[in-house]
Amino acid sequence: MTERIKQTTKDGMNITVVVLGIGIFGFVIYSIFKEFFSSKSPTSIFACALKKCKNDPRITELLGEPIKGHGEMTTRRRARHVTSVEYEKNGKTFIRVRFYLKGSRNTATVECETTKNSPRSHFRYLFVQTDSYPPEMIVIEDNRLLDDQI
């Protein structure tokens, strides 16, 4: 009888460990999916904004071809993830993203903001400012007045 109790307890613990492992694995997969494949993650906002910047002839002329985008630079000169801030105002959730562009002639900083509920390629604003002196500002999109009226 004691052998049966020991075996049942052992089997129960093994099943608990397996179920817990599957739960942790599922959470990790969900987190990765949410970060890289969600339409409103900072990574996807960066990709959409970078595409709009590359397609704008004013930016191509100002920075030179080819244009590359990257996040913050580390001390070892490696590009890290893009800087993003999520905040709530008047019941809406906003995501603000900052990243950098580098062309053959110049570099620039990009600032953009969107709401969580807006369509994928809609930005409240999308600005590009050169890092040279005097700085030049290019406004690709500015929908703040329209969004504030809604």
N, C-alpha and C positions, 0 to 999 in steps of 0.2 A: 504494500500500500504506500509506503514512504517513497519507494522508487517512482511510482506513478505520479505522486505529487511533485517530486523533484523534476521529472521530465516535463510535466505540464507547465510548471513555473519557468523552466528553461525555454520551452517553446514560446510561451507568452512573451518573455523578454526579447527573444529573437524577432518575433513579429513586430513588437513595439519599435525596435531599432530599425527594422526595414521600413516601416510606415513613416517614422520620423525622418529617415534618410530621403525617402521619396518626397516628403513635404518640403524639406530644405532644397532639394534639387528643383522642384517645381517653382519655389520662390525665386531661386537664382535665374532660372529660365525666364520667368515673368519680368524680373528686373531688367535683364538684358534686352528683352523684346521691347519693353516700355521705353528704354533709353534710346535704342537705335532704330526702331521701326515705328514708333508712335509719331503721328504727324505733328505733334506739338512738343516734342522734346527739343532741348537746346541743339542737339546734333542735327536734327532735321531742319530746324529753323536756320541754322548756319548754312546747311547745304542749299536751301532754297534762296537765301539772301546772296550767297556766293554766286549762284547761277545768274541771278538778276544783275549783280555787279559786273560779271564777265560779259553779259550781253549788252551792257550800256556802252555806246560808242564814246561818250564823254570820259568815262573812266579808263577805257582802253587807250584813248589818246593821252590822257594825263599820266597814267602809270606805265604804259608800254606793255607789249606782249612778251611773253606769256604772263598771265596774272595767276598768282597762287594765293590761297587763303590759309590762315593758321590761327591758332589760339595764342595764349600767353606764352612767352619764351621763358624757359628755365635758365638757371645759371650756367648750365652746360650747353646752352644754345639749342635746346630741343623744344619743339612746339608742343604745348600741352592742350588740354581741352579748352573750348571757348568759355569765356566768362559769361555767366548768366545769373539773373536775379528774377525771382518770382515774387510778385506782390499782389495784394488785393486792394481795390479801390471801388467804392460804390457798388459792391456786390459782384464785380467782375475780376477775374484773375488775369493778370498781365505777366508776360515774360519779356524781359529785356536782355538782349544778347549783344556782346561786344567781341569783335575779332579783327584781325589785321589782314591787309592785302599787301602783296609785294609784286611789283612789275619790274621790267628791265630798267626803267628810268626813275621810279619813285616808289615810296611806300605810303600806305594810308591806313586809317582806323575807320572801322565800320560800326555804327550804332544802329540797332533796329529793335522794334518792339511790336508785339502782337498780343492778341488775347487768346485764351485757351479755346474759346468757342468760335473763333473766326475761321474762314476757309484756309486751307493750307498755304496758299501763296499770298494771302492778304496781310499787309503790314500796316500798323498805325503810322509808323514812320520808318524810313530807311535812308540814313545819311552816310556819306563817305567824306572824310576830311583828310587831306594830305598831311604828312608829317613834316614837310618842308616849310621853309619860311619864305614868304608869308603863306599861311595855310589857306588852302582852297576848299570850299565846302560844295559838294554836289548833293542835291536832294533828288533821290530816285523816286521815293514815295513819301507823301505827307498827307495822311487821311485823319489827322487828329480832330479837325473841326467836324468832319462827317461823323466820326465815331462818337464824339462827345454829344452830338445832337440826337443820336439814337437812344 
